[in-house]
Amino acid sequence: MAQYELLLPKMGESVAEATVIKWVKQPGDSIDLDDTILEIATDKVDSEVPSPVAGKLIKQLFATDEVAQVGDVIAIIETEGGNDLKAEEPIVPSTTEDKPEPIPGIEQLPVETKVDPILSDASDRFYSPLVKSIATQENISIQELDSIKGSGADGRLNKDDLLNYIANKNGGAVSTKEVIITPPTPLSEALENKPVPSVQAASPNKTSTTSVSGGDEIIEMDRMRKLIADHMVMSKTTSPHVTSFVEADVTNMVLWRNKVKNSFEKRENEKITFTPIFVEAVAKAIKDFPMINVSVNGTQIIKKRDINIGMAAALPSGNLIVPVIRNADQLNLVGLTKAVNDLANRARISKLKPDETQGGTFTLTNVGSFGNVMGTPIINQPQVAILAVGAIKKKPAVLETEHGDVIAIRHMMFLSLSYDHRVVDGSLGGMFVRRVADYLENWDFNREI
């Protein structure tokens, strides 16, 4: 008999670690080729890890809710044969950022390279990215971090251990800068699997309590809901939100879709919804106003070369996920329709790949699908804007004609753009959402597809 070391596989260019959420196979279970061994979670995407060999599982090296790095040995499988085997080492994403390619005509700002003091010293102890981030903010050296007793598995130091240590060190006051200045990433918070401690600016030593009566039901947040909650709080803390609204007459667009939807489905075997039409209009407007397609790094504005539009999709659980249509401006309406349908369908059955929720530069959310006429969405960090499209309603509207004004029944909808007022002023935000509306209002009823 031989032993095969199963490694945590590479799951995407920007994914370096994952949380074990469920072991499908237990020690002693027989395994066939391509059998699912365990389920893992990265950011919002759940994935299955299949077995590349047949044999018997003899050891699990990570417990449920523990974090493994790409390339870690996560299980031992006993196989037929005489020599111990080890899977080919996966390609681990580089921990250093690649220098962006120069964009013609745009002055490139120097980027300051910072060395994390926690990473600059060697340590045999594992620390999660969130713990490292908090330690860096509090100027805690690697030697001091090593001396703190951890309550996690195998003595691992978690976020609460570190915050308690800092509170005792500072005489009971926990610094809030790790929450306000440098909020943790959603992935790091998910890996910690614990909520961020509440911070009350007016009275930091006051503890908030919630009254629970005998008839109340206490429901623990699932992993994704915790992740969403942390991401939303972080976004509101990071960006001053402003929302601009515009009402659009989309009658031509609605009538055109009604005219072509049956023939389109018969020809392409795909249903054409309004979403790819909205995505196309957004992509065009971004090309007209490229400073909407940016992110912020300290005092630097990073202008994105690619137009990658995320579309918020509701899951059967009630949670939301945002798959990304990459280079949306380079796809025609048929390509956008196929991309939208494919991502939405796979999102509902949890079959998205980790990379398919990464790299978005702008987000579109359709609150009209819930019957809402408008909304004030929260920015999907590190983006600086998000567009909500409301329900399309038939309403009486005043039309200007060559014979005078008339009242007619029209298909109307509201669009609302929430944007980061640090870098997007009211004029830019207002002109952008107006331009999106213009593209929808001026839809060519005779357009061929």
ZAMINU-962087 format. One line per 4 residues: number of its first residue (from 1); their letters; for each residue x, y, z of C-alpha. Coordinates in nm, 2 decimals. Layout:
# ZAMINU-962087
NUM = a = X Y Z  ...
END
This chain:
# ZAMINU-962087
1 = maqy = 0.00 0.00 0.00  0.11 0.36 -0.07  0.00 0.69 0.07  -0.12 0.98 -0.15
5 = elll = -0.10 1.34 -0.02  -0.40 1.53 -0.14  -0.32 1.90 -0.17  -0.56 2.20 -0.16
9 = pkmg = -0.57 2.29 -0.53  -0.53 2.62 -0.70  -0.87 2.79 -0.72  -0.80 3.12 -0.90
13 = esva = -0.54 3.38 -0.96  -0.64 3.59 -0.65  -0.73 3.30 -0.42  -0.46 3.18 -0.18
17 = eatv = -0.66 3.01 0.09  -0.99 2.84 0.17  -1.21 2.73 0.46  -1.31 2.37 0.50
21 = ikwv = -1.69 2.37 0.53  -1.77 2.00 0.51  -1.59 1.66 0.48  -1.79 1.44 0.24
25 = kqpg = -1.56 1.14 0.30  -1.46 1.02 0.65  -1.15 0.82 0.75  -1.20 0.46 0.64
29 = dsid = -1.43 0.55 0.35  -1.35 0.40 0.01  -1.28 0.65 -0.26  -1.32 0.62 -0.64
33 = lddt = -1.15 0.84 -0.89  -1.31 1.19 -0.90  -1.52 1.13 -0.59  -1.57 1.45 -0.39
37 = ilei = -1.36 1.44 -0.08  -1.46 1.77 0.09  -1.63 2.10 0.03  -1.44 2.43 0.07
41 = atdk = -1.54 2.80 0.07  -1.35 3.09 -0.08  -1.50 3.43 -0.05  -1.87 3.37 -0.15
45 = vdse = -1.81 3.06 -0.37  -1.84 2.70 -0.24  -1.63 2.44 -0.43  -1.58 2.07 -0.42
49 = vpsp = -1.24 1.90 -0.41  -1.24 1.57 -0.61  -1.00 1.29 -0.56  -0.74 1.24 -0.84
53 = vagk = -0.68 0.88 -0.72  -0.88 0.58 -0.60  -0.82 0.43 -0.26  -0.93 0.48 0.11
57 = likq = -0.92 0.80 0.31  -0.71 0.74 0.62  -0.66 1.09 0.76  -0.81 1.44 0.75
61 = lfat = -0.55 1.71 0.82  -0.79 2.01 0.86  -1.10 2.02 1.07  -1.43 2.18 0.96
65 = deva = -1.41 2.57 0.97  -1.03 2.56 0.96  -0.83 2.75 0.70  -0.59 2.58 0.45
69 = qvgd = -0.35 2.75 0.22  -0.32 2.66 -0.15  -0.07 2.38 -0.17  -0.13 2.25 0.19
73 = viai = -0.17 1.87 0.24  -0.53 1.84 0.34  -0.58 1.46 0.35  -0.40 1.13 0.32
77 = iete = -0.54 0.86 0.09  -0.42 0.50 0.09  -0.38 0.37 -0.26  -0.26 0.05 -0.43
81 = ggnd = 0.11 0.05 -0.50  0.45 0.04 -0.34  0.56 0.41 -0.33  0.42 0.70 -0.14
85 = lkae = 0.28 0.96 -0.38  0.23 1.34 -0.36  0.02 1.55 -0.59  0.20 1.80 -0.82
89 = epiv = 0.25 2.12 -0.64  -0.01 2.37 -0.75  0.08 2.72 -0.87  0.05 2.95 -0.57
93 = pstt = -0.04 3.31 -0.65  0.24 3.55 -0.59  0.23 3.75 -0.27  0.37 4.05 -0.44
97 = edkp = 0.16 4.27 -0.66  0.25 4.28 -1.03  0.32 4.63 -1.16  0.03 4.75 -1.38
101 = epip = 0.09 4.79 -1.75  0.13 5.16 -1.85  -0.18 5.30 -2.00  -0.11 5.53 -2.30
105 = gieq = -0.18 5.89 -2.23  -0.22 5.85 -1.85  0.04 5.96 -1.61  0.15 5.67 -1.39
109 = lpve = 0.17 5.76 -1.02  0.45 5.60 -0.81  0.32 5.33 -0.58  0.48 5.31 -0.24
113 = tkvd = 0.59 4.96 -0.14  0.51 4.88 0.22  0.65 4.58 0.40  0.43 4.42 0.66
117 = pils = 0.63 4.40 0.98  0.44 4.08 1.07  0.56 3.92 0.75  0.91 4.05 0.77
121 = dasd = 1.01 3.82 1.05  1.00 3.44 1.04  0.76 3.25 1.26  0.65 2.89 1.28
125 = rfys = 0.31 2.99 1.40  0.02 3.04 1.15  -0.17 3.37 1.15  -0.47 3.46 0.94
129 = plvk = -0.46 3.77 0.71  -0.71 3.95 0.95  -0.49 3.88 1.26  -0.18 4.01 1.07
133 = siat = -0.37 4.32 0.96  -0.48 4.41 1.31  -0.13 4.34 1.45  0.02 4.57 1.19
137 = qeni = -0.22 4.85 1.27  -0.14 4.81 1.65  0.24 4.79 1.59  0.26 4.45 1.74
141 = siqe = 0.58 4.27 1.64  0.60 3.90 1.55  0.78 3.83 1.87  0.50 3.98 2.07
145 = ldsi = 0.24 3.80 1.86  0.41 3.47 1.93  0.38 3.53 2.30  0.00 3.57 2.30
149 = kgsg = -0.20 3.25 2.39  -0.45 3.14 2.13  -0.79 2.97 2.19  -0.82 2.82 1.84
153 = adgr = -0.74 2.48 1.72  -0.39 2.37 1.81  -0.35 2.70 2.00  -0.41 2.91 1.69
157 = lnkd = -0.45 3.28 1.76  -0.78 3.42 1.64  -0.91 3.77 1.61  -1.09 3.77 1.95
161 = dlln = -0.77 3.66 2.12  -0.58 3.95 1.97  -0.85 4.21 2.04  -0.87 4.09 2.41
165 = yian = -0.49 4.12 2.44  -0.50 4.47 2.29  -0.78 4.57 2.52  -0.60 4.45 2.83
169 = kngg = -0.28 4.61 2.71  -0.45 4.95 2.66  -0.63 4.94 2.99  -0.96 4.81 2.86
173 = avst = -0.99 5.03 2.54  -0.98 4.86 2.21  -0.85 5.07 1.92  -1.11 5.12 1.65
177 = kevi = -0.87 5.19 1.37  -0.87 4.83 1.25  -1.24 4.87 1.18  -1.26 5.22 1.04
181 = itpp = -0.93 5.29 0.87  -0.84 4.96 0.73  -1.14 4.73 0.74  -1.08 4.36 0.69
185 = tpls = -1.15 4.20 0.36  -1.46 3.98 0.34  -1.25 3.67 0.27  -1.04 3.73 0.58
189 = eale = -1.35 3.79 0.79  -1.51 3.47 0.66  -1.20 3.27 0.74  -1.20 3.40 1.10
193 = nkpv = -1.57 3.29 1.10  -1.65 3.54 1.38  -1.84 3.88 1.36  -1.65 4.21 1.39
197 = psvq = -1.69 4.36 1.74  -1.93 4.65 1.75  -1.78 4.99 1.80  -1.97 5.28 1.96
201 = aasp = -1.80 5.61 1.89  -1.99 5.82 2.14  -1.93 5.59 2.44  -1.67 5.32 2.36
205 = nkts = -1.69 5.16 2.71  -2.07 5.11 2.69  -2.19 4.76 2.59  -2.49 4.72 2.37
209 = ttsv = -2.74 4.46 2.48  -3.04 4.30 2.29  -3.35 4.20 2.48  -3.48 3.85 2.39
213 = sggd = -3.82 3.73 2.51  -3.93 3.38 2.55  -4.11 3.36 2.22  -3.82 3.50 2.01
217 = eiie = -3.62 3.27 1.78  -3.25 3.31 1.77  -3.10 3.23 1.43  -2.73 3.21 1.38
221 = mdrm = -2.60 3.38 1.06  -2.47 3.13 0.80  -2.12 3.18 0.66  -2.23 3.38 0.36
225 = rkli = -2.46 3.61 0.56  -2.17 3.69 0.80  -1.95 3.77 0.50  -2.22 3.99 0.34
229 = adhm = -2.28 4.17 0.68  -1.91 4.25 0.73  -1.87 4.36 0.37  -2.17 4.60 0.39
233 = vmsk = -2.05 4.76 0.72  -1.70 4.79 0.58  -1.83 4.96 0.26  -2.04 5.22 0.46
237 = ttsp = -1.75 5.29 0.69  -1.51 5.33 0.39  -1.71 5.54 0.14  -1.93 5.84 0.19
241 = hvts = -2.23 5.72 -0.01  -2.44 5.95 -0.23  -2.73 5.84 -0.45  -2.86 6.01 -0.77
245 = fvea = -3.19 5.91 -0.93  -3.33 5.94 -1.28  -3.65 5.83 -1.45  -3.64 5.68 -1.79
249 = dvtn = -3.90 5.61 -2.06  -3.80 5.27 -2.19  -4.10 5.20 -2.40  -3.90 5.13 -2.72
253 = mvlw = -3.68 4.89 -2.54  -3.97 4.70 -2.39  -4.16 4.68 -2.72  -3.84 4.57 -2.90
257 = rnkv = -3.78 4.29 -2.66  -4.14 4.17 -2.68  -4.10 4.16 -3.06  -3.77 3.96 -3.07
261 = knsf = -3.78 3.74 -2.76  -3.95 3.44 -2.92  -3.74 3.43 -3.24  -3.42 3.49 -3.03
265 = ekre = -3.50 3.20 -2.80  -3.57 2.97 -3.10  -3.25 3.07 -3.28  -3.01 3.09 -2.98
269 = neki = -3.18 2.85 -2.74  -3.15 3.13 -2.48  -3.40 3.37 -2.32  -3.32 3.73 -2.36
273 = tftp = -3.40 3.93 -2.05  -3.36 4.30 -1.98  -3.04 4.24 -1.78  -2.80 4.21 -2.08
277 = ifve = -2.96 4.53 -2.23  -2.89 4.71 -1.90  -2.53 4.57 -1.90  -2.47 4.70 -2.25
281 = avak = -2.60 5.05 -2.17  -2.38 5.06 -1.85  -2.07 4.95 -2.05  -2.13 5.22 -2.31
285 = aikd = -2.18 5.48 -2.04  -1.85 5.38 -1.87  -1.66 5.43 -2.19  -1.81 5.78 -2.20
289 = fpmi = -1.73 5.85 -1.84  -1.43 5.63 -1.75  -1.37 5.79 -1.41  -1.67 5.59 -1.28
293 = nvsv = -1.46 5.28 -1.35  -1.20 5.34 -1.08  -1.10 5.23 -0.73  -0.92 5.41 -0.45
297 = ngtq = -0.59 5.33 -0.28  -0.52 5.58 -0.01  -0.48 5.91 -0.20  -0.44 5.74 -0.54
301 = iikk = -0.72 5.68 -0.79  -0.67 5.36 -0.99  -0.83 5.40 -1.33  -0.93 5.05 -1.46
305 = rdin = -0.84 4.95 -1.81  -1.10 4.67 -1.83  -1.48 4.71 -1.79  -1.58 4.41 -1.57
309 = igma = -1.94 4.44 -1.47  -2.07 4.25 -1.17  -2.44 4.16 -1.16  -2.60 4.09 -0.82
313 = aalp = -2.79 3.76 -0.83  -3.03 3.63 -0.56  -2.97 3.28 -0.43  -3.24 3.04 -0.31
317 = sgnl = -3.12 3.09 0.04  -3.20 3.46 0.02  -2.83 3.56 0.01  -2.67 3.76 -0.28
321 = ivpv = -2.37 3.68 -0.49  -2.21 3.90 -0.76  -2.07 3.71 -1.06  -1.86 3.92 -1.30
325 = irna = -1.90 3.96 -1.68  -1.54 4.04 -1.79  -1.47 4.28 -2.07  -1.84 4.35 -2.10
329 = dqln = -1.78 4.63 -2.35  -1.63 4.38 -2.60  -1.94 4.15 -2.61  -2.24 4.21 -2.84
333 = lvgl = -2.59 4.16 -2.71  -2.60 3.79 -2.79  -2.27 3.74 -2.61  -2.40 3.94 -2.31
337 = tkav = -2.72 3.74 -2.30  -2.53 3.41 -2.30  -2.29 3.53 -2.03  -2.57 3.67 -1.81
341 = ndla = -2.78 3.35 -1.83  -2.48 3.12 -1.77  -2.36 3.30 -1.47  -2.70 3.34 -1.32
345 = nrar = -2.79 2.97 -1.37  -2.46 2.85 -1.22  -2.49 3.10 -0.93  -2.82 2.95 -0.83
349 = iskl = -2.68 2.59 -0.80  -2.35 2.70 -0.64  -2.13 2.61 -0.94  -1.95 2.94 -0.99
353 = kpde = -1.57 2.93 -0.99  -1.39 3.16 -0.74  -1.24 3.37 -1.02  -1.59 3.44 -1.15
357 = tqgg = -1.68 3.66 -0.85  -1.35 3.85 -0.86  -1.22 4.15 -1.05  -1.54 4.35 -1.09
361 = tftl = -1.50 4.72 -1.16  -1.87 4.82 -1.15  -2.19 4.65 -1.02  -2.55 4.64 -1.15
365 = tnvg = -2.83 4.52 -0.92  -3.19 4.47 -1.04  -3.42 4.57 -0.75  -3.71 4.56 -1.00
369 = sfgn = -3.70 4.18 -0.99  -3.85 4.21 -0.64  -4.12 4.46 -0.75  -3.93 4.76 -0.61
373 = vmgt = -3.93 5.08 -0.81  -3.60 5.21 -0.68  -3.33 5.15 -0.43  -3.02 5.30 -0.27
377 = piin = -2.76 5.01 -0.30  -2.44 4.99 -0.10  -2.12 5.01 -0.30  -1.94 4.68 -0.37
381 = qpqv = -1.59 4.77 -0.25  -1.33 4.84 -0.38  -1.55 4.98 -0.66  -1.68 5.34 -0.64
385 = aila = -2.03 5.30 -0.79  -2.33 5.07 -0.81  -2.64 5.11 -1.03  -2.98 4.98 -0.92
389 = vgai = -3.26 4.94 -1.19  -3.62 4.94 -1.07  -3.93 4.78 -1.19  -4.07 4.88 -1.53
393 = kkkp = -4.42 5.02 -1.48  -4.68 5.15 -1.72  -4.75 5.52 -1.63  -4.91 5.82 -1.79
397 = avle = -4.64 6.05 -1.92  -4.63 6.38 -2.11  -4.49 6.35 -2.46  -4.38 6.65 -2.67
401 = tehg = -4.49 6.62 -3.03  -4.49 6.86 -3.33  -4.86 6.91 -3.27  -4.82 6.99 -2.90
405 = dvia = -4.79 6.80 -2.57  -5.00 6.48 -2.52  -5.05 6.24 -2.24  -4.97 5.87 -2.33
409 = irhm = -4.92 5.54 -2.15  -4.55 5.47 -2.14  -4.32 5.21 -1.99  -4.12 5.40 -1.72
413 = mfls = -3.85 5.30 -1.48  -3.62 5.45 -1.22  -3.24 5.41 -1.21  -3.04 5.50 -0.90
417 = lsyd = -2.67 5.53 -0.88  -2.49 5.51 -0.54  -2.13 5.64 -0.56  -1.83 5.71 -0.35
421 = hrvv = -1.82 6.09 -0.29  -1.45 6.08 -0.22  -1.38 6.05 -0.59  -1.71 6.08 -0.77
425 = dgsl = -1.87 6.42 -0.75  -2.24 6.49 -0.80  -2.19 6.61 -1.15  -2.01 6.30 -1.27
429 = ggmf = -2.25 6.07 -1.09  -2.55 6.25 -1.22  -2.43 6.27 -1.58  -2.33 5.90 -1.57
433 = vrrv = -2.67 5.77 -1.46  -2.84 6.01 -1.71  -2.63 5.87 -1.99  -2.73 5.51 -1.90
437 = adyl = -3.09 5.63 -1.91  -3.03 5.80 -2.25  -2.90 5.47 -2.40  -3.21 5.29 -2.28
441 = enwd = -3.46 5.56 -2.39  -3.30 5.59 -2.74  -3.33 5.22 -2.81  -3.36 5.14 -3.18
445 = fnre = -3.69 4.96 -3.22  -3.57 4.82 -3.56  -3.24 4.69 -3.42  -3.14 4.35 -3.56
449 = i = -2.98 4.09 -3.34
END
